[in-house]
Amino acid sequence: MTAARHIIALLKSHIAGDEQQFLSVAMQVAALEARQGHGKLAQELRDLIDAAKVRPSAVERRPGGPVPLVQPKGELANLLSVRYSDVRLNSMVLTDGVERRLRRTLLEQTQQERLRAHGLVPRRKLLLVGPPGAGKTMTAAALAGELRLPLFTVVLDGLISKFMGDTAGKLRLVFEAMAATRGVYFFDEFDALGARRTTENDVGEIRRVLNSFLQFLEQDDSQGLIVAATNHADLLDRALFRRFDDVLEYTLPDATLIERLLKARLAAFTVDWIDWKAVAEAAVGLSHAESTRAADEAAKAAVLDGGITITTEALLAAIAERRATTE
């Protein structure tokens, strides 16, 4: 094998994440150098290979071959948290419109090579807007879970700095990480970064941060997903909306959606005698998260009472308790 072919083989094994093949090719390179009389170089290569074999793996792998999970290091460790997600879209109760658009994004992501072959670009920049507890954070986790990608959550406390210019520099690090590692990058409470430029803040750090973000977002052509979420769409600068491929609006669930949500959450329990209409109507005005908590409270009460039967009264009581905590 020629030196050029060795390089190609090394790159292919690296891209495939095949460490054993990578080390095997490296050993072939060491043997070739030894045959050519380069004993010192050959020994150095063998020492490096031996060190690579005994060190702990730099990545964690899960069955089925998802993208390797690499923990952020250095300054990035203060800007990004990373995990794998087990959430799937089927576990969420969404409006038909939101679910349809999310599944379209997933399809385009899984078929992106076909699209790019025809000069088309898959959706990969999503803005989620809606009230707290409506499912925006869970959506980011579901996208990561469906695509078997790491979920990188941007840590705003580490990103936003009181020192002029620091935040834009940290944003650059985050976007450089996107280019280096494919994943779902989640900007929660996005209005902290994308606040509308006004006469009060137009000369301050907010304007510089927003301009930097707009520039990075416009120029980004990495392979992962960028998901931003906000509870306050009215605070966002209008220039942001056209930078995203899709803007998904989340709302508080209506009675029909609440009934679906509660039934799904309590699928493992006996619910044959529940007056679903009364329960769902009582929960109107609660978020997805609060309705889910009400179901969980009723379920825990049943288990601690020695059974698995959920009653209408127990659910109504749990809903009333959740409503009292949110008012």
N, C-alpha and C positions, 0 to 999 in steps of 0.2 A: 504494500500500500504506500503510495507516495505521500509526501508531507501535506500536500493540498487535500488529498482524500482523507488523511487523518483529521485535519481541521474540520472538514465537512462532517465527518462522523462524530467528532466531539460536539459540534454545534447541534446536530440532529438529536443526539442523546440528551443534551442539556435541555433543548426545547421540549422534548418528550418527558422530561423529568426522570429519565432512566439512569439512576446513579451507577448501577452495576455496569451497564454498557459504557458509560462515560469512563469509569476506572479501567475497564478492560481495554478500551482504545488507548488510554493514557499509558498502560503497561506496554502496549505494542509500540508506542512512540519511544518509550524508554529502551526497549529491546533493540529498536532500529538504531538509536543513538549509540548503544553499546557496540553493535556490529560495525558501525562506522568509525569506531575508535574514540568516541567522545565519552570516555568512562566517567569523568567527573559530572557531566550533565546527566548521564543516565542514572547515576547514583542519586543525584539530587531529585530527579523525577520519582524514583522508587521511594525515597524518603517521604516525599509529599503524598504519594499514593497511600503509603502505609499509615500516615497521619490521618488521611481522609477516611480510611476504613474504620479506624477505631474511635473517631470523634462521634458525638451524638449528632443525629440528623438535624440540619438547620431548619427543617420544615416539619410540620405535622401533616400526616395524610389520613384521609378517611376513605372507607370502602367506596369503590365506584369511580375513583380518580377525579375528585374535584380539584380546583385550582389550589396549589399548596398554600397553607396558612403561614405567612411570614410575619412575625411580630415586628412592629415598627421599632426602630432603634434611634438613639441619639435624640435630637430635638423633635423628630417625628413622634416619638413615644408620648410626648406631651400634647400632640395635636390630633392623634388618631387612636381610637380603640378598635380592636378587631376581634371578630369571633365568627364561627360558622352558625348558620341558622337552620333550624329544623322546621320552621314555619312553611306551610304550603298555602297556595291561594285557595285551595278547596276548604281549608279550615276557617276562611274568612267569610263573613256575610256582608256582601257589598251590593250596591245598586247595580242593575244590569249594565248601565252605561259605563260605570267605572270598571267593573269586572271585564267588560268587553275590550276596553282600551288597554287594560293591563295585560290581558292575554295576547292582544295584538303586539304589544311591546315584547313579550316573551317569545312569540313566534318569530318576530324580526331578529331578535338576538340569537336565537338558535339557528336561524337560517341566514345569518349575516354574510357568509361567504357567497351564497347564491345571489344575494342582493348586490354585493360589491362587484361581482363578476359582470353585472349589468350597469355598473356606474351608479348604483343606488346606495344610500346610507341608512342603516337601521336606526330606529328611535333609540336614544340612549340618555337623553337629558329630560328629566321629568320634574315638574313642580306640582306639589300636592298642597292644596289649600283647604281649610275647613276648621271647624271648632275643635277644641281639645277632646281627646278620647274618641275621635271619629274613625281611627284606624290608619292614620298616616304612617306612624312609626312601624306598625305591624306590616304595612304594605312593603316598606323597604326590606324588612326581614323576609317577607314572602318572596320577593323578587330574588333576593340572594339565595334563599333556599331552593327555589325552582331552578335557578341557573347553576346551582352548586358553586357559587362564588363566595369568597370571604365578604363579610359585611364590615366595612370600615365606617365608623361613626366619627364625624369631626367633633372634637372636643372644643366647644366655643370658648370655655374659660382659658384654655391654653392658646387659642388662636387670636383672640382679641386682646390687644395690648394697649396700655395707656401711653406708650412711647410712640411718637410720630414715625410712621414708616414701618414699624415692626410687623404690624398685622399683614400688610401687603407682602412682606418678605416671607412670612409664615404661610400665607396662601399659596405662594409660589412653590414652597416645599410640598404642600398637599397635592397640587396639580402635577408636580414632578413624580410623586408617588403613584398617581393615577396612571401615568405613562409607563411606569416601571412594573406595576402589578395590577392585573385585571381584577376587578372586584366591583361591588356596589358601594359607592361612596355617598354617605348620608349626611346631609346638612340639616339638622333639626333646628327649630327656632330660627329659621333663615332670615326673618326680618331684622335680626341683630346685625346681619351683614348687608342686607339689601334694602335698608331703609331709604325711603324716598328722599332725594336731594331737595332741600328747602332753603329758603333764605336764611334760616337760623343755623343750618349745619353745612351749607354749601362750601364754606371755606375751611372746614375742619377735616378731621381724620375720616369721618364717615364718607365724605365725598371721595377721598383717595382710595379708601377700601373698596367702595362700590365700583369705582372706575377700574381698579385692578381686577376685581372679580369678573366684571363684564369682559375685560380683555382676555383673561385666562379662559373663561367659559367659551368665548368666541373662537379662540385659537385651539382649544383642546380637541384632539382627534384620537384619543386613546380608545381602547376596546371595551372598557367597562361601562357601568351605568353611573350617572350622577343623579341623585334624588334629593331634592330640597323640599322641606316642609315648613309651612307657616300657619299659625292660627290667625294671623292678621294680614291678609292679602292686601287690605287697603293701605297698609304702611309701605308696601313694596314700591320701588321705583318702576315706573311703567316700562322703562327700557329693558327690564329683566324679562318680562313675559315673552317677548319675541325671541329671546335667546334659547328658550326651552322648546323641545320638540313637541311636548304635550303638557297641558295644564289640566290637572284632574281636580274637580271640586268635590269635596266630601261634605256631607250634610248630616245632621242628626237623623237617626233612623225613624221612619214612620212606623205605624202599628204593624203593617205587614212584614217589614224587615225585622222588627223586634221579635215578632213571633218566630220567624225563621231562626233568628239568633239564639233565642232561648231554647228552642227545640234542639238545635245543634249542640248547644252547651250541655244540655241535660239528657243527651241521647243514651247514656249509660244508666239512667235512673227510670223508675216507674212513674210515668206522667199521664196515665190513662184517664184520670178524672179531673184534669186541669181545665179550667175555663180560659182557654187561650185568648179569646177576644177580650175578656175583662182584664186579664193580666197585661196584654200588649197595650191596650188603651191606657192603663194605669202608668205604663212606663214611657209613654210618649213625652218627649222633652229631655229624656236622659240620653247620654251618649252611648255609643257601642260599649265603651269600657265600663261605664256605670251599670248598664244592663247586664253585662257579663258578670260583674261583681255581685249583683243581686242574685243571679242564678247560682253562683258559687256559694253565697251565704245560705240560700235555701237548701242546697245540696249538703253543705256541712252540717246544718241543723238536722237533716234527715239521718245522716250517717251517725252522728253523735247520739241520736235517739234510738239507734239500733236497727235502722231500716234503710231502704233505698227508695221509698215512695215520697214524691214531692207533691204537696197539696197546693191548691189555689191560694189558700190562706197564707201559707208559708211564703210563697212567691210575692204576694201582695205586701206582706209585712217587710220583706227584704227590699222590695222596690221603694216602699215608703221611707225606709231607713236611708237608702242611698239618696233619695231625693232631698231628705232633710240635711244631709251632709253637703249637698251642692248648692243649697239656697242661702 
